[in-house]
C-alpha cells in the first residue's frame, strides 16, 4: 500500500471529488480526517474509509473560518496523529455575468476557494515543517488557467489558488514539503450540476478521475515534483 499509515486531511470530503480522494487514499492504507460543513455526509465518507480497514474521523468545519479550521486540524492531529497530506478540495461556485455578481457572491467565492486554502495550509504547516516532510494538494480548476465567461469570481479565486500553490512550492522546498495543484476541466459533481444545470455532461470526467491524479501526487517520488496538472475531458481541446 503506497500510503500505509499516512494521515490525510481532505476538505470538502462529504461528496464528489473529496469523497473519491478519501476512498482512493484509504485503498492505499491512508487514515483520513474528512472535513466539511455537512456532518451527515462526512460521516458517510468515514464509514467508507473504515470499511477499507483505515482509521478516520469526521470533523464538521467551515474552511473560511479561522477558528473552525484551527480546531478541526487540532482534532485531526489528536485523533489520527501528525498530518502527512492536506488536500484542499472544499469549493463553491457562482457563475453569472460580472455585473450581476453581488459583493456577497464575490466574497463567498473567495472565502471558500482561496481563503479556505490559505487557512487550512497555515494550520497544517507547523507540523510538516517540524518533521521536514509533507504534501499539500490543492484542487483548483481549468478556470484557474484561462478566462471563462460568466465565471469571473471563480476564475479569480482559482487563479489565486494556482499562484499560492507555486509560491508555496518555492518557499517550502527547504522543508521537504511538496505543494501541488490539480486543474480539472468538467467533472460531474453536485457543484457543477448546480452551477451549470443546463450543460450536457455526458462526456465529463467523474470524481474518481481527479482522485487518481491526487493519488499520483501524494505518492510521487521525493526526487521529483509536479507543480500544476491540468486534466481535461478526453473530447475537449488541449489548452
Secondary structure as GFF3:
##gff-version 3
##sequence-region A 1 239
A	DSSP	beta_strand	7	11	.	.	.	ID=ss1
A	DSSP	alpha_helix	16	27	.	.	.	ID=ss2
A	DSSP	beta_strand	31	36	.	.	.	ID=ss3
A	DSSP	alpha_helix	39	51	.	.	.	ID=ss4
A	DSSP	beta_strand	56	60	.	.	.	ID=ss5
A	DSSP	alpha_helix	66	80	.	.	.	ID=ss6
A	DSSP	beta_strand	85	88	.	.	.	ID=ss7
A	DSSP	three_ten_helix	98	100	.	.	.	ID=ss8
A	DSSP	alpha_helix	103	110	.	.	.	ID=ss9
A	DSSP	pi_helix	111	115	.	.	.	ID=ss10
A	DSSP	alpha_helix	116	131	.	.	.	ID=ss11
A	DSSP	beta_strand	134	139	.	.	.	ID=ss12
A	DSSP	three_ten_helix	142	144	.	.	.	ID=ss13
A	DSSP	alpha_helix	152	171	.	.	.	ID=ss14
A	DSSP	three_ten_helix	173	175	.	.	.	ID=ss15
A	DSSP	beta_strand	177	184	.	.	.	ID=ss16
A	DSSP	alpha_helix	190	195	.	.	.	ID=ss17
A	DSSP	alpha_helix	207	218	.	.	.	ID=ss18
A	DSSP	beta_strand	228	231	.	.	.	ID=ss19
###
